[in-house]
Amino acid sequence: MSSVSLWGVPHGMACAEEEATQYVSFVEDFTAQCVARNGVQILVKSSHPTRRLRVWLDRYHMGTGTGDRSRTDLEPGGEPQALGCSRSSTGPQEWRIVRGVFLD
C-alpha cells in the first residue's frame, strides 16, 4: 500500500519531484542586450553530479504570470541554458520552478 499526500500525489512521487528541484538553480550573466535594459541574462542549470533533470518553468512579467511555461532538460555538469533578460523593455521578469523530475 503506497502512501498518498494531501494533494492526491503518491508520497514517493512528491518526494522525487521535490528532490529534483533542489538541484535546479538560476545564474546570471552580463550580456550586452540585457545590460542595455539595465538587467542581466537569466540562465538555468543543474547542480546534480550524475543525473539528468527535466524542469518546467513559468515566466512572470512585472509580478504577474504570463502563461508561458517552458520545459527543458538539464544535463549533469552541463552548460547553463539561457531563459531571457531579467528586464524586458517594459519591466522586470523572472522564472519560477513549477516542477522537476529526474530522467533516469
Backbone bond lengths (Angstrom), bond angles and torsions (degrees), N, CA, C in turn:
res aa  C-N    CA-C-N  psi(-1)  N-CA   C-N-CA  omega(-1)  CA-C   N-CA-C  phi
1 M - - - 1.435 - - 1.524 108.50 -
2 S 1.336 117.44 125.46 1.455 120.44 180.00 1.524 109.92 -92.30
3 S 1.314 114.78 150.60 1.459 118.36 178.05 1.524 110.05 -83.42
4 V 1.309 116.92 153.26 1.458 122.57 -178.90 1.518 108.65 -124.08
5 S 1.331 116.16 136.11 1.456 120.14 177.66 1.525 109.76 -76.18
6 L 1.319 116.23 176.52 1.457 120.78 -179.81 1.525 112.52 -64.87
7 W 1.319 118.36 -22.96 1.457 121.70 -176.82 1.524 112.34 -96.23
8 G 1.301 118.57 7.55 1.453 122.12 176.76 1.516 114.10 83.91
9 V 1.323 117.87 9.02 1.455 121.67 177.30 1.525 107.46 -95.44
10 P 1.334 118.30 130.98 1.460 119.23 177.71 1.523 110.43 -52.62
11 H 1.320 115.33 136.23 1.462 121.87 -173.76 1.526 112.07 -53.77
12 G 1.309 118.90 -43.90 1.463 122.03 -179.51 1.514 111.88 -62.20
13 M 1.339 118.35 -37.49 1.457 121.90 -179.85 1.520 110.12 -68.36
14 A 1.311 117.82 -43.89 1.462 121.20 179.42 1.520 110.03 -60.86
15 C 1.324 117.67 -41.16 1.458 121.24 179.37 1.521 110.82 -66.61
16 A 1.338 117.61 -39.51 1.462 121.43 179.82 1.526 110.22 -63.79
17 E 1.332 117.72 -43.53 1.465 121.04 178.47 1.520 110.38 -64.68
18 E 1.317 115.94 -44.67 1.451 120.77 179.99 1.520 109.93 -60.39
19 E 1.309 116.99 -42.86 1.452 121.27 -179.63 1.525 110.93 -64.24
20 A 1.324 118.29 -42.60 1.462 121.81 -178.42 1.524 111.19 -63.00
21 T 1.318 117.77 -41.62 1.465 119.88 -177.00 1.527 112.25 -68.58
22 Q 1.310 117.81 -19.14 1.465 120.65 177.03 1.524 111.62 -64.15
23 Y 1.331 116.85 -21.16 1.454 121.76 -177.46 1.527 112.98 -98.10
24 V 1.312 117.32 4.93 1.463 121.87 179.26 1.526 108.18 -99.19
25 S 1.322 115.67 131.22 1.465 119.10 177.99 1.524 110.40 -139.59
26 F 1.311 114.12 156.67 1.458 121.70 176.62 1.525 107.92 -104.21
27 V 1.321 116.00 139.15 1.456 121.75 177.07 1.523 108.28 -127.66
28 E 1.314 116.27 162.44 1.454 121.83 -178.09 1.518 110.50 -118.63
29 D 1.339 115.30 149.49 1.458 122.03 175.83 1.525 107.27 -139.85
30 F 1.309 116.17 149.85 1.461 120.88 -177.52 1.530 109.73 -97.85
31 T 1.322 116.30 82.07 1.456 120.60 176.58 1.530 108.91 -88.15
32 A 1.318 115.89 150.00 1.468 120.91 -175.69 1.526 112.33 -58.12
33 Q 1.329 117.15 -44.16 1.470 120.92 -177.69 1.530 110.60 -60.06
34 C 1.324 117.38 -42.61 1.467 120.61 -178.28 1.527 111.81 -75.31
35 V 1.318 117.09 -39.74 1.461 120.79 179.21 1.525 109.72 -62.24
36 A 1.328 116.86 -36.04 1.469 120.65 178.15 1.524 111.34 -61.56
37 R 1.327 117.75 -23.14 1.473 123.04 178.06 1.528 111.22 -98.44
38 N 1.325 116.90 12.87 1.468 122.72 -176.09 1.519 111.55 62.08
39 G 1.328 116.46 38.20 1.457 121.85 179.31 1.522 111.21 -135.59
40 V 1.307 115.40 -168.44 1.462 123.42 176.85 1.526 108.68 -134.23
41 Q 1.314 116.18 158.65 1.468 121.72 174.81 1.530 107.53 -75.83
42 I 1.330 117.51 131.58 1.464 122.62 176.84 1.529 107.36 -101.04
43 L 1.328 115.30 130.80 1.454 122.16 178.62 1.519 108.90 -127.18
44 V 1.332 116.56 157.07 1.462 121.75 178.32 1.525 107.87 -120.85
45 K 1.334 115.93 143.70 1.474 119.82 179.66 1.522 110.81 -151.02
46 S 1.314 114.13 164.09 1.459 121.68 176.57 1.520 109.13 -103.67
47 S 1.315 115.68 140.25 1.461 120.12 175.64 1.528 111.92 -105.88
48 H 1.347 116.89 4.70 1.466 118.68 179.49 1.528 109.11 -72.49
49 P 1.328 117.68 134.94 1.466 119.93 -174.63 1.531 115.20 -74.55
50 T 1.339 118.20 -22.39 1.472 118.27 -173.21 1.521 115.94 -135.57
51 R 1.317 119.54 -17.86 1.468 120.92 -172.41 1.525 112.13 -107.38
52 R 1.344 115.56 141.13 1.463 121.74 174.59 1.522 109.48 -78.33
53 L 1.330 116.12 145.39 1.465 121.89 -179.80 1.517 110.01 -123.34
54 R 1.307 116.22 148.06 1.468 122.28 167.82 1.513 105.94 -116.50
55 V 1.322 115.70 130.43 1.459 120.69 -177.17 1.525 109.93 -130.62
56 W 1.336 115.17 139.80 1.458 122.80 175.26 1.518 107.51 -108.54
57 L 1.336 116.47 133.55 1.456 122.36 -176.94 1.520 110.57 -127.19
58 D 1.320 116.76 141.44 1.460 122.26 172.34 1.526 107.97 -106.22
59 R 1.336 115.73 140.87 1.462 121.16 178.64 1.527 109.56 -98.33
60 Y 1.320 115.37 138.07 1.463 122.96 177.46 1.526 108.49 -121.16
61 H 1.304 116.09 135.58 1.466 121.82 177.50 1.523 108.34 -121.52
62 M 1.304 115.87 121.65 1.463 122.52 -178.25 1.536 111.05 53.41
63 G 1.340 116.22 40.17 1.457 122.31 175.59 1.515 115.76 83.15
64 T 1.326 117.66 -1.50 1.464 121.23 -177.68 1.524 110.39 -115.91
65 G 1.322 117.00 133.63 1.448 120.86 177.06 1.524 111.16 -60.06
66 T 1.328 116.44 137.12 1.464 120.70 -177.40 1.528 112.50 -94.66
67 G 1.317 117.05 -11.30 1.458 120.39 -175.27 1.520 112.46 87.20
68 D 1.348 116.50 -2.41 1.472 120.80 177.75 1.517 108.73 -84.07
69 R 1.315 116.44 120.80 1.466 121.18 175.40 1.516 107.50 -121.31
70 S 1.310 115.73 128.92 1.453 120.37 177.77 1.520 109.66 -114.77
71 R 1.319 114.74 156.63 1.465 121.52 175.87 1.518 106.89 -130.77
72 T 1.312 115.95 134.06 1.450 119.92 179.37 1.516 110.25 -143.17
73 D 1.320 115.11 148.31 1.464 121.38 176.23 1.524 108.22 -101.62
74 L 1.321 115.46 131.63 1.456 121.79 -177.26 1.524 109.79 -113.82
75 E 1.311 115.41 126.52 1.464 121.76 -179.92 1.527 110.03 -85.91
76 P 1.331 117.51 147.92 1.471 119.41 176.03 1.529 109.37 -64.47
77 G 1.299 116.20 128.23 1.460 120.28 -179.58 1.522 113.61 70.75
78 G 1.332 117.38 10.24 1.460 120.97 -177.84 1.512 112.50 -78.08
79 E 1.319 114.82 167.26 1.461 121.17 177.53 1.529 109.78 -67.85
80 P 1.317 117.77 145.63 1.469 120.57 174.78 1.527 110.40 -62.25
81 Q 1.337 116.80 147.46 1.456 122.46 -179.79 1.526 109.53 -105.54
82 A 1.340 115.32 129.82 1.460 121.33 -177.07 1.523 111.23 -70.53
83 L 1.325 115.82 137.13 1.463 122.54 176.04 1.522 111.24 -106.50
84 G 1.316 117.49 -43.33 1.453 122.52 -178.39 1.512 110.20 157.54
85 C 1.312 115.49 -174.10 1.466 121.62 -179.47 1.527 110.69 -83.26
86 S 1.311 115.44 151.42 1.466 120.68 177.52 1.525 111.60 -70.70
87 R 1.323 116.53 -13.68 1.467 121.95 176.16 1.517 108.57 -134.95
88 S 1.323 115.27 135.18 1.461 120.29 169.66 1.528 106.62 -90.91
89 S 1.310 117.19 -174.68 1.463 119.29 178.47 1.530 111.94 -68.68
90 T 1.353 116.61 -15.99 1.470 119.39 -177.49 1.526 114.83 -112.74
91 G 1.332 119.19 -8.72 1.456 119.60 179.37 1.512 113.30 164.66
92 P 1.337 117.07 179.53 1.462 121.98 -177.70 1.526 112.34 -70.36
93 Q 1.335 114.34 149.08 1.458 119.63 173.82 1.524 109.30 -139.43
94 E 1.330 114.71 158.97 1.465 121.04 -178.07 1.521 109.46 -151.66
95 W 1.320 115.40 167.21 1.458 122.02 176.34 1.517 107.98 -123.07
96 R 1.321 115.20 141.69 1.464 121.43 179.48 1.517 109.27 -125.29
97 I 1.311 115.14 141.77 1.471 121.16 179.48 1.528 108.72 -73.28
98 V 1.334 115.59 128.67 1.453 121.71 176.45 1.521 109.27 -98.18
99 R 1.323 115.94 -44.12 1.459 120.66 -173.83 1.527 108.29 -159.96
100 G 1.308 116.00 150.54 1.461 121.43 175.04 1.507 110.56 -147.40
101 V 1.318 117.08 140.87 1.472 121.87 178.40 1.521 109.06 -139.44
102 F 1.309 115.12 153.26 1.456 120.76 170.78 1.521 108.59 -78.95
103 L 1.329 117.85 143.95 1.459 121.11 -177.53 1.524 113.07 -95.16
104 D 1.298 118.37 -0.73 1.485 119.72 178.42 1.505 111.63 -118.00
